[in-house]
Amino acid sequence: MKTIDLLSCPEATLTGELKLMKSKELERHTRKLLLKLGLNDYEVIMGKVIKAVAKLDTSDGFIALQTLIYSLLPEGEKNKIERAKVVERLAIVMMLLVAKKFHKIHSARD
């Protein structure tokens, strides 16, 4: 699946496709979506996301992650509707990526 397809496919399709992806592919999509938003420091942003996800309450975690992403965005975006869609999909991809990384770390310890 191409990154542009992540933005246009129905959520049910997106969820199924993302669950099948390996961490490397999720990272690639994350990098591209970040660039689309004007953010190019993947490592710093993922560090902030990982720290934030570790502290999140599961009931509002998705909204909190979106709020974090919005706080990192450069000012003056032209198309706020398109940006909202990218942030929404980026939050989904990032949450799944962090979950897969945590699962990989914890399963390696067992």
Stockholm file with secondary structure:
# STOCKHOLM 1.0

chainA/1-110         MKTIDLLSCPEATLTGELKLMKSKELERHTRKLLLKLGLNDYEVIMGKVIKAVAKLDTSDGFIALQTLIYSLLPEGEKNKIERAKVVERLAIVMMLLVAKKFHKIHSARD
#=GR chainA/1-110 SS CCHHHHHHSCHHHHHHHHHHSCHHHHHHHHHHHHHHTTCCCHHHHHHHHHHHHHHCCTTTHHHHHHHHHHHHSCSCCSCHHHHHHHHHHHHHHHHHHHHHHHHHHHHHHC
#=GC SS_cons         CCHHHHHHSCHHHHHHHHHHSCHHHHHHHHHHHHHHTTCCCHHHHHHHHHHHHHHCCTTTHHHHHHHHHHHHSCSCCSCHHHHHHHHHHHHHHHHHHHHHHHHHHHHHHC
//
